[in-house]
Amino acid sequence: MMASSDVDGRTDGSLFSDQNPSELDALCPSPPGPSRPQRNYERIGGRTGTSFCQTLIHLLKGNIGTGLLGLPLAVKNAGLVLGPVSLLVMGIIAVHCMKLLVKCSHHLSAKMNQPSMTYGEVMQYGMENVSWLRRSSRWGSRTVNLFLIITQMGFCCVYFVFLSDNVKQVVEAANATTFSCQVNHTNQTDILVPSFDSRIYMLFFLPFFILLVFTPNLKFLAPFSLIANLVMTASLILIYIYSLMNITYPIDLPKVGRFKDYPLFFGTAIFAFEGIGVVLPLENKMQRPQRFTEVLYLGMGIVTFLYISLGTIGYMCFGEHIGGSITLNLPNCWTYQAVKLLYCFGIFITFALQFYVPAEILIPPVLARVSERWEKPVDLLLRTLLVIITCALAILIPELDLVISLVGSVSSSFLALIFPPILEILAFHTEGLSPLVTIKNLLISVVGLLGFLLGTYVAIEEIIARNNVKHAETFYTYMVQ
């Protein structure tokens, strides 16, 4: 999943400036056209832009990532029936919120005489539309930037944990890897190679991630990004095939999960659906933005189908043994070991794209304060520090399922569920919004807020509980020795 969006080139040197770039800006530059004062928002022909299919592919890529692989566990937390139904409802609400964001962008762009807007700008100008919020409107943009930074850094933390868990499993099962792909659904082998703790693997990957983010221009990674997309797609197809062919009957799984686990489902699901950050950049770069609604509904329809199907099929196949990522349950044969490694390669390349957003928000204001001769060293130093911080956070919470749920609950809930309905109220409050629309928007925001509070609390509680168990096991092992 990627997230992003944002502002024209303004920066005032503050830490959270209005500038909020997207990784799409690097791989998919804005098409040429008249300057802002000369252009109408509805851009019809006359310039080069992304086509319908290109925009659809970008939308799919922006929503399909590690979150998809964690959905079987999310369905387990909600239940075999309640999980898919909840994913469908959440998908409908998420798409509705994306549509609200586009609608508010159109309205405020016309009102402010701008050809396009970004998420941060929509929030800022939406607050300016309310007299008593006007003086603090710039904090609206900065708040969006803050949650984008948290979300993207959270994605990067997930990538560290994902790579370490999967590579560790491949290494430990090296002696047991065969050409036979039959497995006992627990993915346990008789012969395991003693290996390091997953956090050691994170430290091993750290210098490679640092070198990756030193890439001066993301366009250099475009060919690798294409290869990563292809191998991740092939890996997903193989995961689907294996899961479908190995469902055990009769299926005796709980239809409704425990209430205390449902907030973990919410966090994982909203983490997966948090593609709202790519909506406005994609719409702004489209040759015929009038057709973006069709792209949105088609693309998110495909995404929702993939989420529900893999989440349900994966849980039906592996049952109570399902891991934080379905790749961790794949059998130890060469085919699926290759699937894990290929997916890891795709995630490794995607790390640079996800890192682009927080780096371009945080680093330029700092560089504006140093002399030209120190710009490059300071830039590389800050990038290194950001990657080290990301790695440190992953080491502190080396639990893939809980990291995904925590990131989803803390930041994705605001960007995907809480902000868009509030934006419609702010943008259209003088246009005579009906009471039903206002109530609907408030309900969505309240659901998002409850998900944030409960999901964050339960995820942190589970993290503490698992750490206590690990410490107790370590102490017991030490005493026995």
Salt bridges, closest charged atoms under 4 A:
ASP8 OD2 - ARG10 NH1 2.97
ASP8 OD2 - ARG36 NH2 3.97
ASP12 OD2 - ARG138 NH2 3.25
ASP12 OD2 - ARG142 NH2 3.05
ASP18 OD2 - ARG10 NH2 3.55
ASP18 OD2 - ARG138 NH2 3.13
ASP25 OD1 - LYS285 NZ 2.80
GLU42 OE2 - HIS106 ND1 3.92
GLU172 OE2 - LYS168 NZ 2.63
ASP197 OD1 - ARG199 NE 2.86
ASP261 OD2 - ARG258 NE 2.90
GLU283 OE2 - HIS106 NE2 2.70
GLU294 OE1 - ARG291 NH2 3.09
GLU320 OE1 - LYS76 NZ 3.78
GLU360 OE2 - ARG383 NH2 3.35
ASP379 OD1 - ARG383 NE 3.20
GLU399 OE1 - ARG466 NH1 3.08
GLU399 OE2 - LYS470 NZ 2.71
ASP401 OD2 - ARG466 NH2 2.75
GLU424 OE2 - LYS103 NZ 2.89
GLU424 OE1 - LYS440 NZ 3.55
GLU431 OE2 - HIS107 NE2 3.83
